[in-house]
Amino acid sequence: MSIGMLLGWELVLTALFLFTIFIATRRGTPANLAPFAIGGFLFVAHLVDAHLGD
């Protein structure tokens, strides 16, 4: 993969990560959900991104 494509994937994953944080921490969602949603997304994003970087 080219460097530009990897940078694009990083931007997409970062935007999705921020979206996950904003949704998980907004008013009305259970307080116990946020750590699992954020941690789960971060885990999956690292799994996806590690394979793209090789």
N, C-alpha and C positions, 0 to 999 in steps of 0.2 A: 504494500500500500504506500501511497505517496504521503509526504508530510502534510500536505494540505488536506487530504482526506481524513487523516488521523486528527488533525486540529478540528475539522468539522464535526467528527464524532465526539470529541471532547466537549465541544460547545453544546451539542445536542444533549449529551448525558448530564452536563452541568445544569442546563436549563431544566431538564426533567427532575434532577435532584432538588433544585430550588422549588419547583412546582410541588414536589412531594412534601417538602418541609412546610410550605405555606398551607397546603391542604390539611396536613396532619396536625398542625398547630392552630388552626382557626377555631373560632368559637363554635361550640355545638358538637364538636367531635370528642369522643371519650379521651380523657387525659392519659389513660394507659395505652392508647393506640399509637401515639406519636413515636416513642422510641423504637417500637417494632417496625413501623412503616419506614422510618428513616434508615434504621440499621439494615432492614431487609433490602431496601433499594440500593443502598451503598454496597452491600454484598454482591447483589446481582450486577450492578454497574462495574464493579471490579472484575468479576468473572468475564463479562462481555469485553471489557476494554483490554484485559490482559491478552486475549486471543487476537484482538485486532492489531495490537502493537508488535506481534511477532513477525 
